[in-house]
Amino acid sequence: MGTHYDGAERETRSLDTYIKLMRCVATLGGGLHRSLAGRGLTPSQFGVLESLMHLGPMCQKAVGQKLLLSGGNVTTVVKNLEKRGLISRTPRKEDRRFMTVALTDEGRTLIEEIFPAHAADIADLMEHLEPTEQEALGALCRKLGTGIAQQD
């Protein structure tokens, strides 16, 4: 179902596309979020652990930028992961206002255990598209995102 808005062709086409994109994201994320919830993780918490696993320790602000989280949101997510013993936060020596976030041994064990199944789940869901369609969709999403970012 698309938009019921009766506007200019450009607007209705854009609204229809937006609605389809958002419904697809919600459907795709729904199953993945349930799987993470079974591990006691929110999508944002998983994203922090995954980023640290692949990129190594980084400034808390950089974590938020990678995951498109606001400063307050990333602080909450990071504090909750720290309470669970999955990450550590260390003030930087040169400026104690900046925190370096890193995986603990427990956090590394958890993310290394669950990431392969998560990646396989995503691959299973994406099989509704041919490999070339997946690549085209990725390119279109990047083009749209880059174009929007350049407007700001």
N, C-alpha and C positions, 0 to 999 in steps of 0.2 A: 504494500500500500504506500502510495506516495502522498504528496501534500494535497490538501483540499483548497489551498490558496489559489485564487484566480487572479494572478498578476501577470506581469510581462513574461514572455517565454523564457528569457534569461533567468528570471527569479524562480519560476516553477521548476525548471530543469535543475537549477542549483539546489533548491530545497529538496527535490526528489533524490538527488544524488546524496545530499547530506543525510537525509533520513535513512537511506539504504546503508550508508557507511556506518552510521551510529548503531543501527540495528545489528549489523554484522559484527561490530566490535563488541556489543553487549552479548550476543550469542556466543561468540568465540571466547570471550572472557568468562562467561558464566560457568562453564564446565571446568575451566582452569582454576578459577577462584575456589570452587568447591574442593578441588584436589588439594590446594594449598591450605584451605581451612582445616582439612583433615590433619594437617601437620602443625596446626596452630599458628599459621602465618597469614598475614594479609598480603595482597599483591604488592603493596609498597615495601613491606618488610622483606619479601622475597626479592624484590628488585634491588634493595640495598645489599643483601647477601650475595646476590648474583654479580652485581657490579664489583664488589670487593673481591670476589673469587677471581674474576677475569682481569680486573685492572689493578688489583693490589690496594694497599692502604691509600687513602686520599682525604683531603680536607672535607669536613662535613658539608660545607657550602657546595663543593664540587659534586658530592653525592646528590644533593638536591637538584642541581642543574642537570645532571645526567638523567634523573628520573622525572624531571619537570614538577618537582615538589616545591611548595613555598617554604620559606625559612622555618616558620612555625611547625609546619607539617613534618618536615624532615627531622626537626628536633624531637618531636614526639615519637616518630618511628624509631629513630636511633636510640632514644632513651629506653624505649620498651625492649629493643633488642639487647641493649646493654644489661637491663634488669634480668633478662633470661640467660645472660652469660654467653651470648652468641657473638658479640662484638665488644671491642674496647674503644674508649675515647681517651686520647692523650692530648693535653694542651701543647701547642707548638712552643718551643723554647723562645723563638724570636718574637712571638706575639701570642700571649696566653689566651687571647680571645678566640683564636682559631684552633679548632679541634681536629686532630687526625683520627680518622675512624679506620679500624682494622678488624679483621676476623679473629676470633679466638680459635683455639683448637677445636672446641665444641661446635662453633659456628661453621668452621671449614668442613668438619666431618658431616654436619647436617646438609649444607648446600651441595657438597660433592655427592652425597647420597641421593638427594632428591632431584638435582638438576637433570640428569640423564632421562628420568621418567617424564619430567616436565617437557623437555625438548621432544621426546617421542610423542607425547600427547599433542603438542603443537603440530608436529609433522603429520600425525594422523588426521587432525582437523583440516589441515591445508591440502590433504589429498583430494579434496573436492575440486581443486584447481590443478590443471596440468602444470608441470614445471615451468613452461614458458609463460603461462598465465600468472603464476606466482611471481616470477621475475618482473613481468609487466606491472602487476599490482604494486610491487615494491617500488618500482621506478616512478609510478604515478603518485604514490604516497609521498615519496621523497620530493618530487617536483612541487606538489601542493604545499607541503610543509615548508620547504625552502622559500617558495614564493611568498607565503604568508609571513614568514620570519623577516624577509627583506622589506616588507611594508612597514614594520614597526620601527 
